[in-house]
Amino acid sequence: MKIILKMALSVFVLAASSAWAETIAVITPYLAQPGTQAAIEGFEASASKKGWEVNVIDTAGDVASVISRMEDSITQKVDAIVIDPPRAGALSQVTEISKTNVGRIAFVSCNPTTFARDAAILCNNGYNLDWVQVVDQFLWNPHIELVAQFTK
């Protein structure tokens, strides 16, 4: 359930943008999970109606290869990246992304501390934090999700 909601929140970040992306890379190590498959299929259907091209890359559970696949996608000149890191954050990913000209980043985070660190890297390298929204999706749990949009 968490992955479905996180994917839905990431889609919301892109859908709420005023300037539409045309090419979007979705890189996931979790494509084999039914919830992730359903979320991505729904996203692809919505994106198709908007004329977006979606490139889904499955790393088959290999979280470490997400970074290299992200680098591959960036060299293909994608317009937007959806990033949803683990609680440890996305230090190496945002360091690489910050060196690019990808115009839009949809960022979902389950850890405000690592999000702040990662957001500072993006902002110090030319990205603007357009907005951030706190989502309290776990009723009996103190954990929250943050959803944000960065543009360059």
Secondary structure, 3 states (H helix, E strand, C coil): CHHHHHHHHHHHHHHCCCCCCCEEEEEECCCCCHHHHHHHHHHHHHHHHHCCEEEEEECCCCCCHHHHHHHHHHHCCCCEEEECCCCCCCHHHHHHHCCCCCCEEEEEECCHHHHHHHHHHHHCCCCEEEEEEEECCCCCCCCCEEEEEEEC
